[in-house]
Structure formats: structure tokens, C-alpha cells
Amino acid sequence: MLHFGEVHNIYVIIKIMKNKTRKLILFLLVTAFCLSGCYRESILLVNAHFVASIEDNNRTAPVSVQLENLSTGADFFRWTFEGGHPASSSERNPGVITYTQAGTFTIVLEAWNNTERDRREFTFTVDSTVHVGFNAEILINDFAPAYVKITNTTAGASSFLWTFEGGIPETSTEQHPGNVFFAEAGEHTITLTVNNGGEFFTASKIIALKPTLKVDFEIEPWFDDFDYEAPFTANLINKTRSGLTFEWSGDGVSFGDATAENTTLHIASAGTYTVTLTAGNGQETKSFSREITIKENSNLFTVNNVKFGIRTASNTVGYAYSFAQRAIIRTNDINETNGNDIAIVFAGLNASFSQCFFVSPDYAENTGFYPIPNASRTYFVNRIEASNINFTASDFDNMTDDSLLRTLDIKSAGATNGSPWFDNTQIPRFVLFETADGIKGVIKIKAFVSERNNSYILTDIKHQKTAK
């Protein structure tokens, strides 16, 4: 562009030229001057500028970057996306660029027109993708106390924080914390929190442990051994919690199966014995013992508070006593299976108890009862005072074995038809009996209870276990 002074000098030179030539030169100079000024004013300055927005402010791969081009004065653009997808673009607004790998990346924008060029950069960091996870394996079995093996399967994290609810240790910052000890039963939450330099990620698992081992058992005598007399047999009822293996032991005690969960024991002689159960579950082993005292064999059963109903109560209270069940059987419950076990039948005519007697089961149908299937024979002495046998209340109360019963000749003094009968004027009253196979016993009538059609007598019974 010509300066003013230069134009003035040219003007002086032109002025001395011929008029026609001077006019042509002046026209060309003015035109060039104007064109030079107009061109300079039409040039646009290029300013490269853009805004990069990270979606949801998430810097963990994959990261999405939204670009907005705010450049001015440019007609052409070139984008370079280091590590991005796509890798480059010539669009003014290339849209969303995705970064799937961790690292530090630079976005470069070059903008230009026919005369100028500008450049703008944006550098940012993408954190690694995190897949947080772990396995918690209960070692041996799930009974407390237990060790739990922790296997970290997390990928992409740079720091770790473990919390073990109820565990030892309670926390750890190790990537691989090893085995953790849990002493108590129940549910325990294991939590892993990790970080990749920018964000935190968490995963949790719950392990459940069964209760700790507790050993216990009960001794349940067999039906005929409720008196704890030798020889003694009982069921061993295992009440152990969280046990897998069992072993029974005891000096002088024999077991049906010494390694079974539940078994039987047998003790041949009187004495005090200790029965021990040792149980284990792979985590621990514990033992528990019970002491049991077995008495000498008295060969005498004692049964208290047995009710015999009158005839109208034969199907409510019952009237027939079974040795095998040691209980009264009602009329409708008597059948061919249990009929042979009935040893005592009571015949009470009415609620006034004016005429009562015990009768042999095989004679019951003759006294107004239905026949008893497979009935056995028993001899009764309903009125001891009318016999030649001497037996008193103190004899009954002091009887601790069958020695007195062995001396009594009940069968010779007794009868099957129950006669003679008795009434309720004498309390207590004692009735002697002997079965066909020689088992002897005595019935103590303690009360005559009047309840109309459901009236009954209340008794205690002592009888031999086996005939001698």
C-alpha cells in the first residue's frame, strides 16, 4: 500500500507530463490505491476454538466426548483424536468421540482460510475400565468357626479396600487379602471398594455360616427299663448341633453302633456309668458326657394312679389293664393284637361301688363284657381277709423288690371269676393276682371316685417283671 508522501511525489512527476498521458496515469494510480485499501479490509482473522464436554463427567473408559466447534474466521477444519474413535475428522462439528482405553489424550483442532491458520488443543485423562468382583469360598465346610478364601477377580483398579463384617481381620487394603477367619455363625457381608484414580466401585457378597458345634444327647430308657434297673437298655437320642461324625464311648457300656448318630446302649449290672459322645464337623471336635446310675434288679414294676372304670365307663375310662402297654385299654380299642396282653379286668357294676371285683380276661364275657380276643388267664384274691394269705398296707408300701410276692401262693387262693366281690367301705383295699405264666402282683385301691357313668377306682399296682 502506498503512503501519502509517495503519492505526492508521483503526483508532481505526473503534473509535468502531457495532459492526456497524465490523466491515464492518475486514473490507474487512484484505482490501485482504492483496490489496495479494500483488499486489506476484507481479510478475516482465524480463531480456532472448541468446547469438549465429557458425558456424565465420566472419565472411566469408555468415555464419550461431545465437541462443539466455536471457531471464527475459518473455512476449513482438521480434527485429530489421539486414541479416539474416529481418529480424525474434517467436519466442522464431528459429534461424539469415544475413548475405550485408559491414558492421557489430546484433541487437536486446526482451522484455516486462504490466508490464515490457527490451532487449538485439549488434553484430558481417561481412567481404566473397572470390572469389580471377587469370590468368597468357605473352606472345609460352612460350620462356624470357619476360614473364607478371598479371590480378587477385579480388573482395572489401582487401589483396594476390603471390609469383613465379623471377620479377622476386619479390613484390608491388600489386593489379595488371603484367608479371613469368621468365629461366629450367621450372615457376614464382605465388601470390596476399589478405585481407578478417578472413581470408586463397590461389590459385596454375603456368606452364611451354620452354628458352632454343640454336643448333647439324651438317654431314653426302653419301655420296660423306665425304672433304671439292671439289665438296662436305652435309646441314645443325639441332640448335637452342627455335627457330622459321632463316636459313643463308656466303660462297662455296650452300644448298638458306636459310630452312629443315634444308637442304643446296654448295661448289664448295677452301678454308675459315664456315657460320652464325641462329635466333629471338620472344623472342630467336642465331647459331652452324661452320668447314669443303674440300680439292682428288683424284678418289680410299680405303676401309680391307674384308673379302672365301672361298666358304663368301659369305653371312656376303660376297664382292662395291659402289661405290655402298662396302661388301661378301652373297650373299642381291644383287638386281636393287644387282647393277649391284657392281664387285669375290673368289673364295677355301678357308680355306688356296691359290688366290685377283678376278673380273669378269659372270663370277662361272663360278667357282661364283650369277649377279649386271645384272652389269657389271671387268678385274683379280691378279699384277702377271706383268704389264708396275710398281706398288709405296710407290706405294699415297703415292697422294693419281689421277694414278698415270691412267697405268696396266690394261684391256690385265687379264682378266675373274681368272687367274692367287695364294696367301697374299706380304703385302702388290696387285691392279689397271679397270671397263668406265674407273674404275681398286688393292686392297691386308693379311692372310689363317683362321677356317674364315668365313675372309677384309683389304684397303684406292683407286679413282678418275670415269674420266679
Secondary structure, DSSP 8 states (H G I E B T S, - for coil): ---HHHHHHHHHHHHTS-HHHHHHHHHHHHHHHHHHHHHHHH----B--EEEEEGGG--BSSEEEEEEE--BS-SEEEEEETT-BSSEE-SSS--EEEE-S-EEEEEEEEEE-SS-EEEEEEEEEEB---B--EEEEESS-SBSSEEEEEEE--BS-SEEEEEETTEESSEE--SS--EEEE-S-EEEEEEEEEE-SS-EEEEEEEEEEB---B--EEEEE-GGGTT-BSSEEEEEEE--BS--EEEEE-TT-EES-TTSSSEEEEE-SSEEEEEEEEEE-SS-EEEEEEEEEEB----EEEEEEEEEE-GGGTTTT--EEETTTTEEE-GGG--TTTGGGEEEEEEE-STT-SSEEEE-GGGGGGGTS---TT---EEEES-GGGSS----HHHHHT--SSHHHHH--HHHH-BSS--S-B-TTSSSEEEEEEETT--EEEEEEEEEE--GGG-EEEEEEEEESS--
